[in-house]
Amino acid sequence: MRVLKALLICSACAFATTVPSLAQTAPTVGGPVQSAMITVTGEGVVHGAPDMAILSIGVTTEAKTAKDAMAQNSASLASVLERLKAAGIDARDLQTSNLSLNPNWAGYDSSTGGQPRIAGYTATNQLTVRIRALETLGAVLDAAISDGANSLNGLTFAMSDPRPSTDAARVLAVQDARAKATLLVEAAGVQLGRIVSISEAGGFVQPAGPMFRAVADSAPVPVEGGEVAANANVTIVFEIVQ
């Protein structure tokens, strides 16, 4: 009997040491109160002159057979590439894309039920050209159009190194956000506290101002670069000092 009683006492001791008390697991009452906060978004824009142009042109050819359409397209594109390289464009700034070959359908008549037939083929190829010497842009456009390129898909201006302008726009965005936050809290009769977090919504460079003006029958083609703008947006969370 004494042995059994001792075992029961030891079992109770083991249980007491392994189960945490309610006082240890209960949440602490009266802890620190979360500070009031304000979230604002700031924007910064820096304008600058572009130093690079990106030209997208295309070569389209038609022929009775797919082979002839592709051969003519390749010959025309080779002439365009040769002329562009002679105008001072480096090979690294020339890139072909979107090569396609499609049949030209003809003969379908819904009133008579005539079946369509392939009347020929159309081959297209697109060429993207980066022009780093903007003073040669008009001559390059004229050379491309007069020597095989028969479609102009777009011309945009850019900065070869947008980082300095984007960084300057980021600084302006932070200053804008702080100015907005200061105005709001002072109007509310409180003070602006420390920064809790900063996040960037994403910066970008976009055209701003005149982009492209061309007269196809003149040589060289006149163009205007205008300006490009670097944008930055930041969201900042500030504490409010009561």
CORKAHU-V541585 format. One record per backbone hydrogen bond with DSSP energy under -1.0 kcal/mol. CO is the residue of the C=O (numbers start at 1). NH is the residue of the N-H. Records with the same first field share a line. If there is no record, write none. Layout:
CO: NH + NH
This chain:
1: 5
2: 6
3: 7
4: 8
5: 9
6: 10
7: 11
8: 12
9: 13
10: 14
11: 15
12: 16
13: 17
15: 19
21: 25
22: 26
36: 240
38: 238
40: 236
42: 234
44: 232
46: 230
48: 228
52: 158
53: 131
54: 156
55: 129
56: 153 + 154
57: 127
58: 150 + 151
59: 125
61: 123
63: 121
65: 69
66: 70
67: 71
68: 72
69: 73
70: 74
71: 75
72: 76
73: 77
74: 78
75: 79
76: 80
77: 81
78: 82
79: 83
80: 84
81: 85
82: 86
83: 87
84: 89
85: 88
90: 93
91: 94
93: 130
95: 128
97: 126
100: 124
102: 122
104: 119
106: 117
109: 113 + 114
114: 109
117: 106
120: 104
121: 63
122: 102
123: 61
124: 100
125: 59
126: 97
127: 57
128: 95
129: 55
131: 53
133: 136
134: 137
136: 140
137: 141
138: 142 + 221
139: 143
140: 144
141: 145
142: 146
144: 149
151: 58
154: 56
156: 54
158: 51 + 52
162: 166
163: 167
164: 168
165: 169
166: 170
167: 171
168: 172
169: 173
170: 174
171: 175
172: 176
173: 177
174: 178
175: 179
176: 180
177: 181
178: 182
179: 183
180: 184
181: 185
182: 186
183: 187
184: 188
185: 190
191: 241
194: 239
197: 237
199: 235
204: 231
206: 229
208: 227
215: 218
227: 208
228: 48
229: 206
230: 46
231: 204
232: 44
233: 201
234: 42
235: 199
236: 40
237: 196 + 197
238: 38
239: 193
241: 191
